[in-house]
Amino acid sequence: MPTRVHEFAWPDRVVVGTIGLPGARTFYLQVRAGKQIVSIALEKQQSALLAEKIDEILDQLITVEGNPFSVPTSTPIELVDNDQLEAVQEQFRTGAISLGWDPTTAQVVIEAYPITDVDADDNDESLNDDGADEPEMLLVRMPVGTARAFAKRTREIVGAGRPACPLCGYPIDADGHTCTFPEV
């Protein structure tokens, strides 16, 4: 069965955002080009790592001698996007993510694949009849300025969660916290 690819070559918008309160937030990578919007769920750690690795790629590109790409060292102000997510209809929950650089278009490339739920005891092929289990992926190409803005926003979204306990490092919930800091 062919993989359904949700491809965005020059998206109008690409952001990470959340729905829910800190401690119970769901993170989404949302991409829009024109009227086409795709939202995929991902873990907080995946979001944080994605932002970190995008910044690493961009920072490495800056150091390349004779670099023909105009890579911003910080987020261009005109690309800052602090708006809420648009209508979210989850396409899939992200399993694997790959990140790369396309020098021919000077774009950061994100590929996201859904979690695969392989159950050896479930050999029911009827699930494929309606196309619900059609394999799919998200492919996003974004220019360097957009990538820098994406990473900045993602770090801010990840950091806006529950504060960490200064003693044990675990998140402090709104309804209290039982510290697991060991006695000295």
ZIFEN-V140185 format. One record per residue. PHI is phi in degrees with one decimal (* if undefined). PSI is psi as a letter, one per 20 degrees, with the letter a starting at -180 (* if undefined). D_FIRST is the distance of its C-alpha to the first C-alpha in Angstrom with 1 decimal. Layout:
# ZIFEN-V140185
{{PHI:PSI:D_FIRST} {PHI:PSI:D_FIRST}}
This chain:
# ZIFEN-V140185
{{*:p:0.0} {-69.0:q:3.8} {-81.7:p:6.6} {-83.3:o:9.2} {-104.7:p:12.4} {-92.6:n:15.7} {-107.6:p:18.0} {-130.6:o:21.8} {-83.1:g:23.8} {-136.8:m:27.3} {-65.4:q:27.1} {-73.3:h:30.1} {-152.1:p:29.9} {-145.0:o:28.3} {-144.9:r:29.9} {-106.6:p:29.8} {-145.0:r:31.5} {-132.7:q:32.2} {-128.5:p:32.7} {110.6:r:35.3} {-90.4:q:38.4} {-50.8:p:38.9} {98.1:h:38.0} {-139.7:k:35.4} {-83.2:q:33.6} {-112.1:p:29.9} {-92.1:q:28.9} {-131.6:p:26.5} {-98.4:o:25.3} {-119.6:p:25.5} {-128.4:p:24.8} {-135.6:p:26.1} {-137.3:o:26.2} {62.5:c:28.1} {-94.6:i:26.9} {-82.8:p:23.5} {-127.1:p:23.7} {-126.8:p:21.2} {-123.9:p:22.6} {-122.3:p:21.2} {-80.9:q:23.3} {-146.8:r:24.6} {-81.1:q:27.5} {-57.1:g:30.9} {-65.5:h:30.9} {-63.8:g:27.7} {-61.5:g:29.3} {-62.5:g:32.5} {-67.1:h:31.0} {-61.0:g:28.9} {-62.3:g:32.2} {-61.0:g:34.1} {-70.5:h:31.8} {-62.9:g:31.7} {-61.7:h:35.5} {-62.0:g:35.6} {-60.0:g:33.6} {-64.6:g:35.8} {-65.4:h:39.0} {-66.5:h:38.2} {-63.2:h:37.6} {-61.9:h:41.1} {-83.8:i:42.7} {-69.3:p:41.3} {-66.6:p:44.4} {72.9:k:44.2} {-59.1:o:41.2} {-82.6:i:40.4} {-96.5:p:38.5} {-91.4:n:40.4} {-95.0:p:39.2} {-70.5:q:41.1} {-81.5:h:42.7} {-137.0:r:42.5} {-74.7:p:40.7} {-61.7:p:41.8} {-56.9:h:43.5} {-71.2:i:41.9} {-102.3:j:38.4} {-64.1:p:39.3} {-131.7:o:37.2} {-108.8:j:38.6} {-74.0:q:37.2} {-67.7:r:35.4} {-61.7:q:31.7} {-80.1:a:30.8} {-48.0:p:29.3} {-99.3:p:26.8} {-127.2:o:23.6} {-61.0:p:21.7} {-80.4:g:18.0} {-165.5:r:17.5} {-96.1:p:19.7} {-73.9:p:19.7} {-102.9:e:19.4} {-95.2:q:19.5} {-130.6:p:21.0} {-120.9:q:21.8} {-133.1:p:24.6} {-152.8:a:25.8} {-130.8:p:28.1} {-109.8:o:27.5} {-69.5:i:31.0} {-72.2:h:30.2} {-116.5:i:29.9} {56.3:l:31.9} {-130.4:q:29.2} {-81.4:p:28.1} {-117.5:p:24.3} {-113.8:p:22.6} {-119.8:p:19.0} {-123.4:p:18.2} {-121.5:q:15.4} {-71.3:q:15.4} {-63.2:p:17.0} {-97.2:p:14.8} {-108.5:n:16.5} {-93.5:o:16.0} {-113.5:o:18.4} {-62.1:h:19.3} {-82.8:i:21.1} {-105.8:n:18.4} {-106.3:k:16.3} {-78.0:o:15.9} {-80.6:i:12.6} {-66.9:i:14.2} {-63.8:h:13.1} {-82.8:i:9.7} {-62.8:h:11.7} {-96.3:j:12.9} {81.4:j:9.9} {-64.3:h:12.2} {-101.6:k:10.0} {-61.1:p:7.2} {-64.6:q:7.5} {-146.2:r:10.2} {-155.4:r:13.3} {-113.8:p:16.7} {-124.7:o:18.3} {-123.9:p:22.0} {-116.6:p:24.6} {-134.4:q:28.2} {-64.7:r:31.6} {-59.9:h:34.0} {-64.8:g:36.2} {-63.5:h:33.5} {-64.2:g:32.2} {-64.5:g:35.7} {-65.6:h:36.1} {-59.7:g:32.8} {-63.8:g:34.0} {-62.3:g:37.4} {-60.6:g:36.2} {-61.6:g:33.8} {-59.8:g:36.7} {-65.4:g:38.9} {-63.6:g:36.4} {-63.1:g:35.9} {-73.1:i:39.7} {-85.2:j:40.5} {-81.0:b:39.6} {-65.1:q:42.2} {-68.7:q:45.0} {-89.3:q:45.3} {-66.3:p:48.2} {-68.7:i:50.6} {-92.0:g:51.5} {-106.5:i:48.3} {86.8:i:45.6} {-80.4:q:43.6} {-64.0:q:42.9} {-97.3:p:45.7} {-79.5:q:44.6} {-63.2:h:46.5} {-95.8:j:48.0} {124.3:r:49.3} {-155.8:p:48.6} {-101.2:o:49.6} {-73.3:p:50.1} {-103.6:j:49.1} {-67.0:p:51.3} {-69.9:q:53.2} {-68.0:q:57.0} {-95.4:*:59.0}}
